[in-house]
C-alpha cells in the first residue's frame, strides 16, 4: 500500500509538468513604452511600434525597431515593425528616402532580403 501511495504522489507531481509543457502564444506590441522609443519620439517627432507572437519574434522586431530609432535619417517617420516566424514586416508612413532606409535597416538586422518585407507609404491621403 505504501508503494501505491508513493506512485500516486509521483503521478500527481508529474501532472502539472505535463500541463506546463503545452505551447501558449502571447503577442506583445510595444507602443512608445521602451525608454529608447520615447527618446526617438521626443527627438525625431516620429512614431515607432514593434511586436510579434513569440519571444524570438518579439526580440527580432525590437532589434529592428531599435536600429531604426537610432538612425536620425528616419526623423518624422511612423513605423510599425512586426515579426512572425523569423520574418520581419514593416509598415507606416515616411517619405521615399526614409522608406528605402527603413527597408535597408530591416533587411540588415533580419538577415537578408528574404527575411524582410513591406514598405512605408508616403500617401497620407
C-alpha positions in Angstrom: 0.0 0.0 0.0 2.9 2.3 0.7 4.2 1.8 -2.8 0.8 2.7 -4.3 0.7 5.8 -2.2 4.2 6.8 -3.4 3.2 6.2 -7.1 0.0 8.3 -6.6 2.1 11.2 -5.2 4.6 10.9 -8.1 1.8 10.9 -10.7 0.2 14.0 -9.0 3.5 15.8 -9.1 4.1 15.0 -12.8 0.7 16.1 -13.9 1.3 19.8 -13.6 4.6 19.5 -15.5 2.7 17.9 -18.4 0.2 20.7 -18.4 3.0 23.2 -18.4 4.6 21.5 -21.5 1.7 22.9 -23.7 2.6 25.7 -26.0 1.0 29.1 -25.3 1.2 32.0 -27.7 1.4 35.5 -26.3 1.6 38.6 -28.5 3.2 41.7 -27.2 3.2 45.0 -29.0 5.3 47.9 -27.7 3.9 51.3 -28.4 6.2 54.1 -27.0 6.9 52.1 -23.9 10.6 51.5 -24.2 12.7 54.4 -22.9 14.7 54.5 -26.2 11.5 54.7 -28.2 10.4 57.6 -26.0 13.7 59.3 -26.8 13.2 58.7 -30.5 9.6 60.1 -30.4 10.8 63.2 -28.4 13.9 63.8 -30.6 12.6 63.0 -34.0 8.9 63.6 -33.9 8.2 60.1 -35.3 6.4 57.0 -34.0 7.7 53.5 -33.6 5.9 50.3 -32.7 7.1 46.7 -32.6 5.7 43.2 -31.8 5.5 39.5 -32.5 3.7 36.3 -31.5 6.8 34.6 -29.9 9.7 35.7 -27.8 12.1 35.2 -30.7 9.9 37.3 -33.0 9.5 40.0 -30.3 13.2 40.2 -29.9 13.7 40.4 -33.7 11.1 43.1 -34.1 12.5 45.0 -31.2 16.0 44.8 -32.6 14.8 46.2 -36.0 12.8 48.9 -34.2 15.8 49.9 -32.1 18.1 50.1 -35.1 15.5 52.4 -36.8 15.2 54.5 -33.6 19.0 55.1 -33.7 19.0 56.3 -37.3 18.4 60.1 -37.4 17.5 59.9 -41.1 14.1 58.5 -40.1 13.1 61.8 -38.4 9.3 62.1 -38.6 8.7 58.6 -39.8 5.9 56.5 -38.3 6.9 52.8 -38.4 5.4 49.6 -37.2 7.7 46.6 -37.2 6.3 43.1 -36.8 7.9 39.7 -36.9 6.5 36.3 -37.4 8.4 33.0 -37.8 11.7 34.9 -38.1 10.5 37.2 -40.9 10.1 41.0 -40.4 7.4 43.2 -41.9 7.4 47.0 -41.8 4.6 49.4 -42.5 3.8 53.0 -41.8 4.3 56.5 -43.2 7.5 58.2 -44.4 9.0 59.9 -47.5 10.6 57.9 -50.3 14.1 58.1 -49.0 13.1 57.1 -45.5 11.2 54.2 -46.9 14.4 53.0 -48.6 16.4 53.5 -45.4 13.8 51.6 -43.3 13.8 48.7 -45.7 17.6 48.5 -45.7 17.7 48.5 -41.9 15.0 45.8 -41.6 16.9 43.6 -44.1 20.3 44.1 -42.4 19.0 43.3 -38.9 16.7 40.5 -40.0 19.4 38.8 -42.1 18.8 39.5 -45.7 16.3 40.2 -48.5 14.2 37.1 -47.9 13.8 37.9 -44.2 12.2 41.3 -44.5 9.3 42.8 -46.5 7.0 45.8 -46.5 7.3 49.5 -47.2 6.4 52.8 -45.7 3.8 54.8 -47.6 4.2 58.5 -48.5 0.5 58.8 -49.2 -1.2 60.4 -46.2 -4.5 60.9 -48.0 
